[in-house]
Amino acid sequence: MLKKLCVVGTIFASLSIGNSAIAAEVESETTVTNISSFSEVSSLTAGITAETSGKKIKCTSKVKASNPIFGSPSATATSSAAVKEDHISAKVRVYNSKGGLRGQKTDSQTKSTYAGATYTDKSTSIPATAFGNHTYVKKSYKTVVHETKDKF
Protein backbone atom coordinates (compact mmCIF):
# COMPACT_ATOMS: atom_id res chain seq x y z
CA MET A 1 0.00 0.00 0.00
CA LEU A 2 2.85 2.39 0.85
CA LYS A 3 4.53 1.76 -2.53
CA LYS A 4 1.32 2.66 -4.37
CA LEU A 5 1.01 5.92 -2.42
CA CYS A 6 4.63 6.86 -3.23
CA VAL A 7 4.07 6.21 -6.94
CA VAL A 8 0.84 8.24 -6.97
CA GLY A 9 2.61 11.05 -5.07
CA THR A 10 5.48 11.03 -7.59
CA ILE A 11 3.09 11.14 -10.56
CA PHE A 12 1.09 13.98 -8.96
CA ALA A 13 4.29 15.94 -8.23
CA SER A 14 5.54 15.56 -11.79
CA LEU A 15 2.18 16.64 -13.21
CA SER A 16 2.14 19.77 -11.09
CA ILE A 17 5.79 20.59 -11.87
CA GLY A 18 5.38 19.85 -15.61
CA ASN A 19 4.02 23.35 -16.23
CA SER A 20 7.00 25.18 -14.74
CA ALA A 21 8.21 28.34 -16.44
CA ILE A 22 11.10 28.30 -18.89
CA ALA A 23 13.35 31.23 -18.12
CA ALA A 24 15.48 33.08 -20.61
CA GLU A 25 17.30 36.35 -20.52
CA VAL A 26 17.61 38.46 -23.63
CA GLU A 27 19.71 41.62 -23.60
CA SER A 28 19.11 44.13 -26.34
CA GLU A 29 19.38 47.84 -27.00
CA THR A 30 16.59 47.75 -29.57
CA THR A 31 12.91 47.01 -29.38
CA VAL A 32 12.40 43.32 -28.64
CA THR A 33 9.49 41.66 -30.44
CA ASN A 34 8.10 38.23 -31.26
CA ILE A 35 9.86 36.20 -28.58
CA SER A 36 7.04 33.69 -28.44
CA SER A 37 8.89 30.54 -27.41
CA PHE A 38 9.56 31.62 -23.81
CA SER A 39 7.22 31.99 -20.85
CA GLU A 40 9.61 34.52 -19.28
CA VAL A 41 11.72 37.17 -21.01
CA SER A 42 13.98 39.87 -19.58
CA SER A 43 15.69 42.62 -21.50
CA LEU A 44 17.56 45.85 -20.95
CA THR A 45 16.17 48.94 -22.63
CA ALA A 46 18.74 51.59 -23.50
CA GLY A 47 18.51 55.36 -23.24
CA ILE A 48 18.29 57.24 -26.53
CA THR A 49 19.09 60.83 -25.50
CA ALA A 50 22.27 62.46 -24.21
CA GLU A 51 21.05 62.44 -20.59
CA THR A 52 20.10 58.74 -20.65
CA SER A 53 22.91 57.51 -22.91
CA GLY A 54 24.58 54.47 -21.36
CA LYS A 55 21.75 53.95 -18.85
CA LYS A 56 19.60 50.84 -19.09
CA ILE A 57 16.41 49.64 -17.42
CA LYS A 58 15.65 45.95 -16.85
CA CYS A 59 12.17 44.85 -17.98
CA THR A 60 10.80 41.37 -17.16
CA SER A 61 7.77 39.80 -18.85
CA LYS A 62 6.06 36.54 -17.82
CA VAL A 63 3.02 34.48 -18.71
CA LYS A 64 1.92 31.47 -16.68
CA ALA A 65 -0.82 29.05 -17.72
CA SER A 66 -2.21 26.77 -15.03
CA ASN A 67 -4.71 23.95 -15.07
CA PRO A 68 -5.49 22.99 -11.46
CA ILE A 69 -7.06 19.66 -10.56
CA PHE A 70 -9.91 21.53 -8.86
CA GLY A 71 -11.07 24.84 -10.31
CA SER A 72 -10.92 26.55 -13.66
CA PRO A 73 -7.87 26.90 -15.92
CA SER A 74 -6.36 30.39 -15.87
CA ALA A 75 -3.47 32.34 -17.34
CA THR A 76 -1.66 35.37 -15.93
CA ALA A 77 0.59 37.83 -17.77
CA THR A 78 2.83 40.15 -15.73
CA SER A 79 5.10 43.01 -16.75
CA SER A 80 7.61 44.49 -14.32
CA ALA A 81 10.38 47.06 -14.62
CA ALA A 82 13.26 48.10 -12.37
CA VAL A 83 12.09 51.75 -12.34
CA LYS A 84 8.74 53.48 -12.85
CA GLU A 85 7.69 53.50 -16.48
CA ASP A 86 5.58 56.22 -18.10
CA HIS A 87 3.34 53.43 -19.43
CA ILE A 88 3.47 49.70 -18.68
CA SER A 89 0.95 47.09 -19.80
CA ALA A 90 0.30 43.34 -19.71
CA LYS A 91 -2.24 41.52 -21.86
CA VAL A 92 -3.06 37.80 -21.65
CA ARG A 93 -4.75 35.93 -24.53
CA VAL A 94 -5.95 32.32 -24.22
CA TYR A 95 -6.47 30.06 -27.27
CA ASN A 96 -7.99 26.62 -27.80
CA SER A 97 -6.19 23.79 -29.63
CA LYS A 98 -7.63 24.86 -33.01
CA GLY A 99 -6.27 28.42 -32.65
CA GLY A 100 -9.54 30.09 -31.66
CA LEU A 101 -9.41 32.89 -29.10
CA ARG A 102 -11.13 31.83 -25.85
CA GLY A 103 -10.68 35.15 -24.06
CA GLN A 104 -8.33 37.93 -23.02
CA LYS A 105 -7.67 40.48 -20.27
CA THR A 106 -5.53 43.63 -20.19
CA ASP A 107 -3.98 45.75 -17.46
CA SER A 108 -2.37 49.09 -18.25
CA GLN A 109 -0.69 51.40 -15.73
CA THR A 110 0.98 54.81 -15.83
CA LYS A 111 3.92 55.84 -13.62
CA SER A 112 4.24 52.28 -12.31
CA THR A 113 6.71 49.39 -12.20
CA TYR A 114 4.11 46.62 -12.55
CA ALA A 115 1.07 45.55 -14.59
CA GLY A 116 -0.67 42.17 -14.48
CA ALA A 117 -3.74 40.57 -16.04
CA THR A 118 -5.44 37.21 -15.36
CA TYR A 119 -7.98 35.42 -17.54
CA THR A 120 -9.95 32.52 -16.03
CA ASP A 121 -11.61 30.14 -18.50
CA LYS A 122 -15.09 29.03 -17.38
CA SER A 123 -15.77 26.55 -20.21
CA THR A 124 -15.70 22.78 -19.77
CA SER A 125 -12.73 22.11 -22.08
CA ILE A 126 -9.09 22.87 -21.32
CA PRO A 127 -7.43 25.68 -23.33
CA ALA A 128 -4.21 24.93 -25.21
CA THR A 129 -2.00 28.03 -25.15
CA ALA A 130 -1.65 31.37 -23.39
CA PHE A 131 0.16 34.37 -24.88
CA GLY A 132 1.31 37.45 -23.01
CA ASN A 133 1.88 40.81 -24.68
CA HIS A 134 3.98 43.29 -22.69
CA THR A 135 4.81 46.94 -23.41
CA TYR A 136 7.22 49.30 -21.62
CA VAL A 137 7.33 53.01 -22.50
CA LYS A 138 9.59 55.57 -20.80
CA LYS A 139 10.57 59.00 -22.09
CA SER A 140 14.16 59.13 -23.39
CA TYR A 141 14.32 55.31 -23.61
CA LYS A 142 13.55 52.89 -26.41
CA THR A 143 10.11 51.28 -26.23
CA VAL A 144 10.26 47.57 -25.43
CA VAL A 145 7.64 45.06 -26.58
CA HIS A 146 7.73 41.41 -25.49
CA GLU A 147 5.52 38.46 -26.39
CA THR A 148 5.59 35.39 -24.16
CA LYS A 149 3.92 31.98 -24.49
CA ASP A 150 3.01 29.09 -22.17
CA LYS A 151 1.03 25.88 -22.68
CA PHE A 152 -1.67 24.53 -20.37
C-alpha positions as CSV (number, residue, x, y, z in Angstrom):
1,M,0.0,0.0,0.0
2,L,2.8,2.4,0.8
3,K,4.5,1.8,-2.5
4,K,1.3,2.7,-4.4
5,L,1.0,5.9,-2.4
6,C,4.6,6.9,-3.2
7,V,4.1,6.2,-6.9
8,V,0.8,8.2,-7.0
9,G,2.6,11.1,-5.1
10,T,5.5,11.0,-7.6
11,I,3.1,11.1,-10.6
12,F,1.1,14.0,-9.0
13,A,4.3,15.9,-8.2
14,S,5.5,15.6,-11.8
15,L,2.2,16.6,-13.2
16,S,2.1,19.8,-11.1
17,I,5.8,20.6,-11.9
18,G,5.4,19.9,-15.6
19,N,4.0,23.3,-16.2
20,S,7.0,25.2,-14.7
21,A,8.2,28.3,-16.4
22,I,11.1,28.3,-18.9
23,A,13.4,31.2,-18.1
24,A,15.5,33.1,-20.6
25,E,17.3,36.4,-20.5
26,V,17.6,38.5,-23.6
27,E,19.7,41.6,-23.6
28,S,19.1,44.1,-26.3
29,E,19.4,47.8,-27.0
30,T,16.6,47.8,-29.6
31,T,12.9,47.0,-29.4
32,V,12.4,43.3,-28.6
33,T,9.5,41.7,-30.4
34,N,8.1,38.2,-31.3
35,I,9.9,36.2,-28.6
36,S,7.0,33.7,-28.4
37,S,8.9,30.5,-27.4
38,F,9.6,31.6,-23.8
39,S,7.2,32.0,-20.9
40,E,9.6,34.5,-19.3
41,V,11.7,37.2,-21.0
42,S,14.0,39.9,-19.6
43,S,15.7,42.6,-21.5
44,L,17.6,45.8,-20.9
45,T,16.2,48.9,-22.6
46,A,18.7,51.6,-23.5
47,G,18.5,55.4,-23.2
48,I,18.3,57.2,-26.5
49,T,19.1,60.8,-25.5
50,A,22.3,62.5,-24.2
51,E,21.0,62.4,-20.6
52,T,20.1,58.7,-20.6
53,S,22.9,57.5,-22.9
54,G,24.6,54.5,-21.4
55,K,21.7,53.9,-18.9
56,K,19.6,50.8,-19.1
57,I,16.4,49.6,-17.4
58,K,15.7,46.0,-16.8
59,C,12.2,44.8,-18.0
60,T,10.8,41.4,-17.2
61,S,7.8,39.8,-18.9
62,K,6.1,36.5,-17.8
63,V,3.0,34.5,-18.7
64,K,1.9,31.5,-16.7
65,A,-0.8,29.0,-17.7
66,S,-2.2,26.8,-15.0
67,N,-4.7,23.9,-15.1
68,P,-5.5,23.0,-11.5
69,I,-7.1,19.7,-10.6
70,F,-9.9,21.5,-8.9
71,G,-11.1,24.8,-10.3
72,S,-10.9,26.6,-13.7
73,P,-7.9,26.9,-15.9
74,S,-6.4,30.4,-15.9
75,A,-3.5,32.3,-17.3
76,T,-1.7,35.4,-15.9
77,A,0.6,37.8,-17.8
78,T,2.8,40.2,-15.7
79,S,5.1,43.0,-16.7
80,S,7.6,44.5,-14.3
81,A,10.4,47.1,-14.6
82,A,13.3,48.1,-12.4
83,V,12.1,51.8,-12.3
84,K,8.7,53.5,-12.8
85,E,7.7,53.5,-16.5
86,D,5.6,56.2,-18.1
87,H,3.3,53.4,-19.4
88,I,3.5,49.7,-18.7
89,S,1.0,47.1,-19.8
90,A,0.3,43.3,-19.7
91,K,-2.2,41.5,-21.9
92,V,-3.1,37.8,-21.7
93,R,-4.8,35.9,-24.5
94,V,-6.0,32.3,-24.2
95,Y,-6.5,30.1,-27.3
96,N,-8.0,26.6,-27.8
97,S,-6.2,23.8,-29.6
98,K,-7.6,24.9,-33.0
99,G,-6.3,28.4,-32.6
100,G,-9.5,30.1,-31.7
101,L,-9.4,32.9,-29.1
102,R,-11.1,31.8,-25.9
103,G,-10.7,35.2,-24.1
104,Q,-8.3,37.9,-23.0
105,K,-7.7,40.5,-20.3
106,T,-5.5,43.6,-20.2
107,D,-4.0,45.7,-17.5
108,S,-2.4,49.1,-18.3
109,Q,-0.7,51.4,-15.7
110,T,1.0,54.8,-15.8
111,K,3.9,55.8,-13.6
112,S,4.2,52.3,-12.3
113,T,6.7,49.4,-12.2
114,Y,4.1,46.6,-12.6
115,A,1.1,45.5,-14.6
116,G,-0.7,42.2,-14.5
117,A,-3.7,40.6,-16.0
118,T,-5.4,37.2,-15.4
119,Y,-8.0,35.4,-17.5
120,T,-10.0,32.5,-16.0
121,D,-11.6,30.1,-18.5
122,K,-15.1,29.0,-17.4
123,S,-15.8,26.6,-20.2
124,T,-15.7,22.8,-19.8
125,S,-12.7,22.1,-22.1
126,I,-9.1,22.9,-21.3
127,P,-7.4,25.7,-23.3
128,A,-4.2,24.9,-25.2
129,T,-2.0,28.0,-25.2
130,A,-1.6,31.4,-23.4
131,F,0.2,34.4,-24.9
132,G,1.3,37.5,-23.0
133,N,1.9,40.8,-24.7
134,H,4.0,43.3,-22.7
135,T,4.8,46.9,-23.4
136,Y,7.2,49.3,-21.6
137,V,7.3,53.0,-22.5
138,K,9.6,55.6,-20.8
139,K,10.6,59.0,-22.1
140,S,14.2,59.1,-23.4
141,Y,14.3,55.3,-23.6
142,K,13.5,52.9,-26.4
143,T,10.1,51.3,-26.2
144,V,10.3,47.6,-25.4
145,V,7.6,45.1,-26.6
146,H,7.7,41.4,-25.5
147,E,5.5,38.5,-26.4
148,T,5.6,35.4,-24.2
149,K,3.9,32.0,-24.5
150,D,3.0,29.1,-22.2
151,K,1.0,25.9,-22.7
152,F,-1.7,24.5,-20.4
